Amino acid sequence: MPPRNPRAALAAAAQRFTFSATPRLDAELLLAHALGITRERLLLTLGDWQVPDTFNALVERRAAQEPIAYLTGTRAFWTIDLHVAPGVLVPRADSETLIEAAVAHFEGTAGPRRVLDLGTGSGALLLAALAQWPHASGVGIDASPAALGIARDNAERLGMAARAEMMAGDWTGTGEAFDLVLCNPPYIEVDAALPAEVREWEPASALFAGADGLDDYRRLAPLLPAQIAAGGVACVEIGSTQGAAVTALFEAIGLRVTVRRDLAGLDRCLVVTP
Ligand code: GLN
């Protein structure tokens, strides 16, 4: 019988999450989710609760290395909370670097009016930008029907459905120039070593981009000049070792590129202007 006492249950669960960098935090998030309260409230009132049966099922799933965000169904990104589920990449804090870059580009202006998110997934980048600039509207494009469903649901939940159009599509271009283009494409080498949590649970179509991880950048590069409006910018996520290679791809078609680092000090975002 798994423990009913919250302290014992958290300790027992955390012991099973040896693969995780944050076993105790994972256990706390799952117990808070099972109780329908925030982690902060759980920690302040730990002794007041009985562990519900639903916690045990969540612990089993986490022990199989399923991402916490799929288990709780939610992940915070920039200033918004997104619904996430298997079928979309879990939004990462690293990707907030793209929004920071956009904020820096538009500082002292009224901000972008039209925003494009290529490969929108859960809608994270587009919806974060629309939260940042309440007068903006935009388009999110994704090839995955499952992702589009989740992105539309997020736009609804955030009250942004009228400003966010989610469209099926591949890297083909939209025929409109946008003030802000956001893109977190797949960029992992197919045989890269990845945690099981990522490789076995997150969508391969959102992660992998050929032998050198650059396939999608090669396809995106020729689209960008026509997608970026005059005075606009594209903020494109890269893997931390890809700055020079992707900069060369974009400069070869006449774009101007600077590299921006994430909070870990790693190259993370190309800031691209026509
Ligand atoms: N940053 C993600 C990871 O390291 C990869 C996301 C991507 O390929 N766009 O797992």
Residues whose N, C-alpha, C, O or C-beta is under 5 A from the ligand:
A	BS01	LIG	N184 P185 P186 Y187 I188 V198 A206 L207
